[in-house]
Amino acid sequence: MAIVETSLREIDEAAEKAYTAFLTYRQASPSQKVKFLNLIAELLERERARLISIANRETFLPPERLDGEYTRTINQLRFFSDLVKEGTWVRAIINKGDPTRKPLPKPDLRQIQYPLGPVAVFGASNFPFAYSVCGGDTAAALAAGCPVVYKANPGHPETSVEVTKIVVEAARQAGLPDGTFSMVQGASHETGARLVTHPRIKAVGFTGSLKGGRAIFDACATREEPIPVYAEMGSTNPVFILPEILEQKGEEIARLLATSNTASAGQFCTNPGIMVANEKSSAKFYDEFAKVIRDTPSAPMLTNSIFNSFEKSMHEVMEKKKVQVAAVASDEKSNNARAHMFVSSAENFLGDDDLWEEMFGPSSIQVTAKNSDEMMRIAEALPGQLTATVWGTENDLKSNIPLIRLLELKAGRLIINGVPTGVEVAPAMNHGGPYPATTDSKFTSVGTQSIYRFTRPVCYQNFPEYLLPDELKG
Amino acid sequence: MAIVETSLREIDEAAEKAYTAFLTYRQASPSQKVKFLNLIAELLERERARLISIANRETFLPPERLDGEYTRTINQLRFFSDLVKEGTWVRAIINKGDPTRKPLPKPDLRQIQYPLGPVAVFGASNFPFAYSVCGGDTAAALAAGCPVVYKANPGHPETSVEVTKIVVEAARQAGLPDGTFSMVQGASHETGARLVTHPRIKAVGFTGSLKGGRAIFDACATREEPIPVYAEMGSTNPVFILPEILEQKGEEIARLLATSNTASAGQFCTNPGIMVANEKSSAKFYDEFAKVIRDTPSAPMLTNSIFNSFEKSMHEVMEKKKVQVAAVASDEKSNNARAHMFVSSAENFLGDDDLWEEMFGPSSIQVTAKNSDEMMRIAEALPGQLTATVWGTENDLKSNIPLIRLLELKAGRLIINGVPTGVEVAPAMNHGGPYPATTDSKFTSVGTQSIYRFTRPVCYQNFPEYLLPDELKG
C-alpha cells in the first residue's frame, strides 16, 4: 500500500481538533474512558484474522508472533481500562485545612493527576500492533484523558489505516468528540516534525531508533514551550555470565540466550546484543551458542531500510581486525537477515566504542573477560540500557555484588538468570532506562506507571466540594 | 562579601567528587539519611541569629521575614527526614512471579524509585534560606539519595558560604563521603553552564528568572546525554474577581490582594501580578487597592539588578498609552522599590502581550472585564502559571465553571477565595505549572512529591532476596 502523505495543513488541523476534543475528553468520566478502551479491544478482537494477515504481509513477522502481539495489544487496552475503573491511579492526595491553626490558617489542599493535553504517538516498526496505532502509548494516553494524534510507521501503512478505522469507530460508538483519536502519515521527516512542534501537542511517545528519537527530542526541546518526549530507542541489553554458572550450565544458557538473540530476527528492543562471559570455562558456552546461530533460519526483516542497516553493520564489524566472526547462519536467502555471532576480548571491546552501539537484528558480540575486574570495566563503559542481565550461582552472585550495584546505574531493569526479551505487562515493569536507551529515564513505556508520562499534578486550594473533581471530594 | 569565582577545573572536580560520593550515598540507609538531614536542621538552629543577620544585610529582607523563612527551611529538612523515615515514598511495587503460568512462567518483578545521581541546585535570590543552600531542592535531592553541587546565588554570597559550612559539617558528623554536598560560586554565566553540562550531573533544580532557567534548560537539552531541568521561573499568578463577591466584599478583597502583592517588596514567585475584575461594582475594590498601594512603604529589593529590572519595567508600562497608572506608593527613597498599580481594559490588555509577562516586584495590572466572556478570553490568552485564583460567591462560582475549568489547563495550583502567596509545605501542594512557569509541569518544587524530580524507577526481575533492596524484600 502506498503511503498517503498527510499535508502540513492537515497535520495542523489534526492537532487543533485534538485540542478541541481535549476540552471535552479531559473531563470524560472513568466509565466513559472504560467504555472507549473496551470498545477498541472488542472491535479489534473481531478483526483479528484479517489484520494479522495484513500485518504479516507488510512486516514479514510470522502469524504466530503477530497473534501473540495482537492478544497483548487487546490485553493492554483492558489493562488500562481496569486501571481507570479501579481509580486510584489518579494519586489523589487530600490534606484537609485547619482554619484555627496559628499564626496562619492551614489551607485545604487536594492534588490529583491531570491529563497533559493532546499527545503525538509514533508507532514502532517492530510492534505493528502493541506499539503502534492503539498500542501501549496510545492506551496510556487515552486512559490519562489525552487525545492522540498518531503518526503511522511507514513500515506497515495498511495495518495502520485499518487499525485507525477501528479506533475511530470505537470513539464514535463511545460518543466521544471527533479528534479524540486521529492518524497522520508521511514517510518524510517533515510530517513528524510538524506534528511535534505544533503548539497544541503537549507530549510525545516514540519507539524507534536513537537517531529518530533524538531528532524529535531536539525539535521539542527547542519549541517556544518545550514538551516532554518519551522516546524508547533501544539498547544492547548486556548480559554478564559469571564463572561458576558458566561451568555448570554453559550450554543451557547459550541456548536460551541465542534463542532470545535471534527471535523475530533479533528485532526486539530488549534483544541481548552484548554478552560478557568469563574466559575460563567459556568454551562449551561459545560452541553451543555458535551452533544455534549457524542453525538459525534466515528471515526477512521488517523493512528494507532496517535490513540494509543490519547488513551494513555486519560488514563494518567483519572488517574490524580485532573482532572475530564466530558463527554465521548457514541458511542463505536473498534479502533475508542471517544471524551473526562475533567474539572480542574485553581489551579490544573496551578500545572500540563502535562496538557498544546497538546493531538492530540477529547478532551479538561475545566479549571474553579475564576476571571480575574486566567485567566491571565493561559495565562501567557501557551507556544507558533498557536492561542488564547477570547469570550466576549463589556463589557467583555473592562474589559480584559490586557488578550488580554498578548495573543499577546503567539500566532500567535488572534480570538475574533470565533473558531480557519478553517484557511482562505488569505494574512493577520498567521498560525504560538512562540515555540513550530512552530520552527520559524517569518513565516506563510498559505497564501501569506509563500513564504518568501523560499527566501532571494540579492542586486545588480551598475549593468548595461542588467544584472539586469527584476523586477529591469528601 | 566579594564572590569567589570557582575555577572551571574546581567545578569539574566538584562534579566528579559528587559522583564518587554518589556511589556510596545512593546506598545510604534511611537512618543515615535521617541522621544527616536532622543534623543539618540542628546545626542550622544553633546559628539562627547570626545567619539571619548576615542574610538581612545581604538581601535587605526584614529579619521577621527571614526568621519565618529560616523556620521553614528547618521544617523542610525535618519534613524530608520524616518522609525518608516513614519509607513508603520509594513506591515499592512487588509483583510476585508464578513459575506455573502458561504458556510462559510469570517473572517476579519488583520496582523501586532509585536516585538519579549528582544534582546541581541553583539557589533563589528571594529565598536565601528556604530555596538556597539547604532549601527545598537540596533537601529533596539528599532525601532521594543524590549528592548536591550547589551553585550559590550571587545575591547572598556570605549567607551561602556560612550555610554551606553547616551542611558540610553535618555530612562529616553523619559519616558521609566528601562530595555528598559541595558549593560552587561565580557571577558569570559560565560557572552554571560548566556545572550543568558536566557528564556526572544528572539533574538540575533551579529557581529564578525565565531567561536564566531557559538558558540552563537549553544547555542541558543539547548535552550528549540530556538531563531533566526543574526550573521554577515564576509567573503572574492571575486573580479573577467575579461580580457578586466584588459587590459584597470588594474592599476586603482589595486589602488582602494588595497586601499579598506588596509583601517582601513583591518578590514572591506566587505574587499576584494580574487581577481581572468585573467592571461593574469594581470602584470600591480599585479605590481600596490604590489606597493600600499609596500607603505601602518603599523597600530595598534583593539585588541592584532586580531593582533595575523593576524600575525598567515600571517605566515601560508607564509609557504605554493604553494603560493607566492608578496608584504609586507615596514613600520615595533612593534605590527603593515603590509599589505600583496599573489599570487596563480587557481589550487593551489582550492587544499587548508585553503586559502578560511577570514584572518581578511590588506591582500589578488591574484588568477590567465587561463580562464573563472577556474573563475567559484573558484566561485563554495567558501563558502557563504557578497559580490561578478565583474569587466568587457560590452564585458567582456556579455561573463561571467554564472559567475554572479553563484555568486547570493554565496553572499548577488553583485557589478559591484566597491569595496565592504563602506556599504551604504539604504532600498535596503543587508548586509548579505549565511553561513558562516551569520547564517541567510534571513536578512540584515544594512538598513531598518534589522528591520524585530526583529519582527514576528500577525494576528487579527474578532477584534472589539477598540481592534486593530492603524495601523490596519479602
Interface residues (C-beta under 8 A of the other chain):
Chain A: Q27 I93 I94 N95 L104 K106 P107 L109 R110 Q111 Y114 L116 G117 F217 D218 A221 T222 E225 P226 P228 P383 G384 E394 L397 K398 I401 I404 R405 E408 L409 A411 G412 R413 L414 I415 I416 N417 G418 G422 E424 A426 P427 A428 M429 N430 G432 P434 Y435 P436 T439 D440 S441 K442 F443 T444 Q449 Y452 T455 R456 P457 V458 C459 Y460 Q461 N462 F463 P464 Y466 L467
Chain B: Q27 I93 I94 N95 L104 K106 P107 L109 R110 Q111 Y114 L116 G117 F217 D218 A221 T222 E225 P226 P228 G384 E394 L397 K398 I401 I404 R405 E408 L409 A411 G412 R413 L414 I415 I416 N417 G418 G422 E424 A426 P427 A428 M429 N430 G432 P434 Y435 P436 T439 D440 S441 K442 F443 T444 Q449 Y452 T455 R456 P457 V458 C459 Y460 Q461 N462 F463 P464 Y466 L467
